């Protein structure tokens, strides 16, 4: 029996697992109720994230860009 992690399930949901690992996870989901419950919760969460639509305020973007510029200015220069 495999012990799949949350990360394994997320990779499976996004199609980022090998064919072998995908098959093993699919088989485990069919017979492991707890794993299937965790999978369904992750799947629902991902679906809800896909529905979220928002745009950050222009000030937030400007603040981030200004901060990123400061980080670049203070980064050590390697020759």
N, C-alpha and C positions, 0 to 999 in steps of 0.2 A: 504494500500500500504506500502511496506517495503522500507526502505532507506538502501540499501546495500553499504558498504564501499569498497574501493579498496582492503583492507585486506580480506574482505569477498570473493571478486571475485578471488583473488589469491588463497585463500584456496579452493575455488570451482574448479579452474583450476588444482590444485594439488590433488584433490580428498580427501580433508581434512575436508569437511563439512558433517554434519549428513544427513541422507536421507531426513529428513524433510526440512532442510535448503537448500539442493541441489534442491529439488523439487520447493521450493519457488523462488530460484534464477532462475531456468530454466523458470518458469512461468513469472517472471518479465522480463527476457531477451526477451521473445517472444512479449511483449507489450510495453516495455520501450526503445525507440530508443536511448536515451542518455546512458542508462546503457549498452545496447548492444554495442554501439560504444566504451565505456570504456573497456568492456570485450574483444572485438576484438583487441584493441590496446595492452592490457596486454598479450593476447594470442600470438600475433605476437612477442612481446618483449621476451617472455619466449622461444618461438621457436628459435629466433635468438640467445639467450643466450646458448641454447642447442647446437648450431652449432659452437660456439666459442671453439677453441682449442688452448691452450697456456700452457707453462710451465714457471714458474718463474726462473730467473737465479739462479745458485747455490749460488752466493754471497748474493742474497736477502734472500734465505732460511737460510743461515748461520747467517746473521745479525739478522733475526727474532729469531732464536734459541738462539743466544747469549743474545739478549734482554730479552727473556723469562727466561733464566737462571738467569739474574740479578734480575728480578722481583721476582723469587722464593727465591733467597738469601735474599732479603730485606723484604720479607713477615714476618709479626709477627708470632711467634711460640706460639701456645696455648697448654698448657699441660692438 
